[in-house]
């Protein structure tokens, strides 16, 4: 199964609550944190919600 490597590049300070919760649910806490997660439609939706804060590599 394909996976995505996501990195938090911008702070969540001052962002709406739903964006902060989405970043937390992706398992990212601090700027520079990286996770490799299996690519699913639900994950793609979460990444799309906060794509301006993340760097995504397939």
N, CA, C and O atoms as a DFTB+ gen file, in Angstrom:
232 C
 N C O
     1  1       0.835      -1.177       0.000
     2  2       0.000       0.000       0.000
     3  2       0.883       1.245       0.000
     4  3       1.937       1.276       0.635
     5  1       0.444       2.246      -0.707
     6  2       1.197       3.496      -0.802
     7  2       1.137       4.247       0.527
     8  3       0.208       4.084       1.317
     9  1       2.143       5.060       0.742
    10  2       2.151       5.857       1.966
    11  2       2.523       7.294       1.639
    12  3       3.126       7.581       0.604
    13  1       2.152       8.187       2.543
    14  2       2.472       9.597       2.420
    15  2       3.408       9.982       3.546
    16  3       3.251       9.531       4.681
    17  1       4.373      10.811       3.231
    18  2       5.272      11.361       4.241
    19  2       4.869      12.816       4.410
    20  3       5.034      13.625       3.498
    21  1       4.334      13.147       5.592
    22  2       3.858      14.502       5.839
    23  2       4.711      15.163       6.912
    24  3       5.090      14.534       7.900
    25  1       5.006      16.443       6.701
    26  2       5.822      17.225       7.626
    27  2       5.096      18.527       7.941
    28  3       4.611      19.208       7.037
    29  1       5.022      18.869       9.218
    30  2       4.419      20.135       9.631
    31  2       5.427      21.245       9.386
    32  3       6.509      21.233       9.971
    33  1       5.092      22.204       8.533
    34  2       6.005      23.278       8.159
    35  2       5.634      24.630       8.740
    36  3       6.486      25.514       8.828
    37  1       4.374      24.814       9.142
    38  2       3.947      26.101       9.689
    39  2       3.213      25.867      10.997
    40  3       2.656      24.794      11.225
    41  1       3.218      26.871      11.847
    42  2       2.613      26.783      13.166
    43  2       1.089      26.770      13.087
    44  3       0.496      27.311      12.155
    45  1       0.469      26.141      14.085
    46  2      -0.991      26.132      14.169
    47  2      -1.510      27.242      15.077
    48  3      -2.718      27.354      15.288
    49  1      -0.613      28.060      15.616
    50  2      -1.021      29.165      16.481
    51  2      -1.861      30.158      15.667
    52  3      -1.455      30.592      14.589
    53  1      -3.014      30.501      16.189
    54  2      -3.900      31.457      15.532
    55  2      -4.790      30.848      14.469
    56  3      -5.563      31.563      13.831
    57  1      -4.700      29.554      14.266
    58  2      -5.541      28.869      13.272
    59  2      -6.871      28.481      13.908
    60  3      -6.958      28.363      15.130
    61  1      -7.910      28.281      13.094
    62  2      -9.193      27.828      13.641
    63  2      -9.037      26.468      14.338
    64  3      -8.153      25.680      14.000
    65  1      -9.901      26.216      15.303
    66  2      -9.820      24.999      16.099
    67  2      -9.842      23.721      15.287
    68  3      -9.136      22.770      15.621
    69  1     -10.647      23.674      14.215
    70  2     -10.725      22.448      13.429
    71  2      -9.394      22.136      12.739
    72  3      -9.062      20.968      12.537
    73  1      -8.632      23.168      12.379
    74  2      -7.328      22.929      11.763
    75  2      -6.321      22.425      12.792
    76  3      -5.514      21.547      12.487
    77  1      -6.360      22.969      14.004
    78  2      -5.479      22.515      15.076
    79  2      -5.764      21.046      15.384
    80  3      -4.834      20.252      15.529
    81  1      -7.045      20.680      15.485
    82  2      -7.417      19.299      15.788
    83  2      -7.039      18.352      14.655
    84  3      -6.657      17.209      14.908
    85  1      -7.140      18.810      13.417
    86  2      -6.753      17.969      12.280
    87  2      -5.263      17.678      12.308
    88  3      -4.852      16.542      12.073
    89  1      -4.447      18.688      12.593
    90  2      -2.997      18.487      12.674
    91  2      -2.667      17.514      13.801
    92  3      -1.813      16.642      13.637
    93  1      -3.337      17.657      14.945
    94  2      -3.109      16.745      16.068
    95  2      -3.493      15.310      15.697
    96  3      -2.791      14.363      16.052
    97  1      -4.609      15.154      14.983
    98  2      -5.068      13.815      14.620
    99  2      -4.143      13.158      13.595
   100  3      -4.119      11.934      13.475
   101  1      -3.386      13.966      12.862
   102  2      -2.381      13.419      11.948
   103  2      -1.125      12.989      12.706
   104  3      -0.234      12.368      12.127
   105  1      -1.053      13.317      13.992
   106  2       0.081      12.913      14.814
   107  2       1.241      13.887      14.784
   108  3       2.369      13.526      15.117
   109  1       0.969      15.116      14.386
   110  2       2.011      16.137      14.313
   111  2       1.831      17.118      15.465
   112  3       0.714      17.560      15.736
   113  1       2.926      17.462      16.146
   114  2       2.828      18.326      17.315
   115  2       3.658      19.601      17.169
   116  3       3.184      20.688      17.501
   117  1       4.878      19.480      16.682
   118  2       5.771      20.635      16.571
   119  2       6.184      20.822      15.113
   120  3       6.115      19.889      14.312
   121  1       6.610      22.024      14.783
   122  2       7.114      22.291      13.441
   123  2       8.315      21.382      13.193
   124  3       9.210      21.279      14.032
   125  1       8.326      20.734      12.052
   126  2       9.404      19.829      11.707
   127  2       9.071      18.373      11.970
   128  3       9.792      17.489      11.505
   129  1       7.988      18.093      12.709
   130  2       7.580      16.710      12.941
   131  2       7.180      16.075      11.624
   132  3       6.513      16.697      10.797
   133  1       7.597      14.815      11.434
   134  2       7.304      14.081      10.209
   135  2       6.666      12.750      10.560
   136  3       7.066      12.094      11.521
   137  1       5.666      12.353       9.773
   138  2       5.011      11.062       9.940
   139  2       4.889      10.417       8.580
   140  3       4.718      11.099       7.570
   141  1       4.978       9.104       8.555
   142  2       4.713       8.347       7.337
   143  2       3.471       7.520       7.604
   144  3       3.469       6.651       8.476
   145  1       2.401       7.794       6.842
   146  2       1.091       7.203       7.097
   147  2       0.563       6.588       5.808
   148  3       0.799       7.110       4.718
   149  1      -0.161       5.461       5.944
   150  2      -0.768       4.816       4.788
   151  2      -1.763       5.748       4.118
   152  3      -2.520       6.452       4.786
   153  1      -1.754       5.745       2.803
   154  2      -2.588       6.634       1.998
   155  2      -4.006       6.078       1.914
   156  3      -4.234       5.028       1.313
   157  1      -4.960       6.791       2.522
   158  2      -6.373       6.420       2.469
   159  2      -7.181       7.662       2.098
   160  3      -6.691       8.784       2.228
   161  1      -8.414       7.467       1.640
   162  2      -9.241       8.640       1.326
   163  2      -9.462       9.552       2.530
   164  3      -9.492      10.773       2.378
   165  1      -9.616       8.979       3.725
   166  2      -9.824       9.793       4.929
   167  2      -8.585      10.632       5.218
   168  3      -8.697      11.807       5.566
   169  1      -7.415      10.040       5.077
   170  2      -6.168      10.770       5.309
   171  2      -6.007      11.886       4.287
   172  3      -5.595      12.993       4.632
   173  1      -6.329      11.598       3.035
   174  2      -6.239      12.629       1.992
   175  2      -7.137      13.814       2.316
   176  3      -6.759      14.961       2.078
   177  1      -8.325      13.549       2.857
   178  2      -9.231      14.625       3.231
   179  2      -8.652      15.489       4.338
   180  3      -8.757      16.715       4.294
   181  1      -8.033      14.845       5.344
   182  2      -7.426      15.601       6.439
   183  2      -6.252      16.435       5.931
   184  3      -6.095      17.595       6.315
   185  1      -5.430      15.843       5.070
   186  2      -4.281      16.568       4.522
   187  2      -4.765      17.748       3.683
   188  3      -4.171      18.825       3.728
   189  1      -5.828      17.553       2.927
   190  2      -6.362      18.635       2.092
   191  2      -6.867      19.798       2.937
   192  3      -6.783      20.952       2.517
   193  1      -7.390      19.503       4.126
   194  2      -7.902      20.539       5.018
   195  2      -6.801      21.478       5.495
   196  3      -7.026      22.679       5.642
   197  1      -5.604      20.930       5.738
   198  2      -4.507      21.740       6.290
   199  2      -3.285      21.730       5.369
   200  3      -2.152      21.823       5.841
   201  1      -3.510      21.621       4.075
   202  2      -2.400      21.512       3.131
   203  2      -1.484      22.731       3.145
   204  3      -0.314      22.621       2.780
   205  1      -1.994      23.893       3.558
   206  2      -1.171      25.101       3.610
   207  2      -0.190      25.076       4.782
   208  3       0.706      25.917       4.848
   209  1      -0.343      24.136       5.697
   210  2       0.555      24.015       6.847
   211  2       1.542      22.872       6.699
   212  3       2.488      22.766       7.479
   213  1       1.333      22.009       5.698
   214  2       2.101      20.774       5.562
   215  2       2.945      20.748       4.302
   216  3       2.719      21.500       3.354
   217  1       3.923      19.859       4.325
   218  2       4.675      19.480       3.133
   219  2       4.417      17.980       2.962
   220  3       4.633      17.205       3.894
   221  1       3.961      17.574       1.787
   222  2       3.560      16.191       1.553
   223  2       4.409      15.592       0.449
   224  3       4.579      16.184      -0.617
   225  1       4.948      14.385       0.727
   226  2       5.695      13.628      -0.276
   227  2       5.038      12.267      -0.427
   228  3       4.718      11.612       0.565
   229  1       4.838      11.844      -1.664
   230  2       4.244      10.529      -1.905
   231  2       5.291       9.460      -2.012
   232  3       4.962       8.291      -2.215
